[in-house]
Amino acid sequence: MLEFLLHFFIGLAGSAAIFAVFFRLSAARTTSVPFGLIFFGLACGALAVYLSPWATPAALLVYAAMSLKEHLEERRDRKERPTSGSGSH
């Protein structure tokens, strides 16, 4: 049970930190509470108990990589989007 709780809180804190970093880097102004992070923590706890303790850092790494990919695509799309003051419609 202790191992589950440890990995639950590591997964929750890690995913919240990754979410906060990429939210800060994005152009978004508001967000709702990311309840999905609780499920991420639960998954980290369960995977650590039933699969391997290394599942938690692996899951956090995958989440960070996906967030980085999404951020880079969003930034690229913002650069490619024509500005509203260009006069062309």
Secondary structure, 3 states (H helix, E strand, C coil): CHHHHHHHHHHHHHHHHHHHHHHHHCCCCCCCCCCHHHHHHHHHHHHHHHCCCCHHHHHHHHHHHHHHHHHHHHHHHHHHCCCHHHCCC
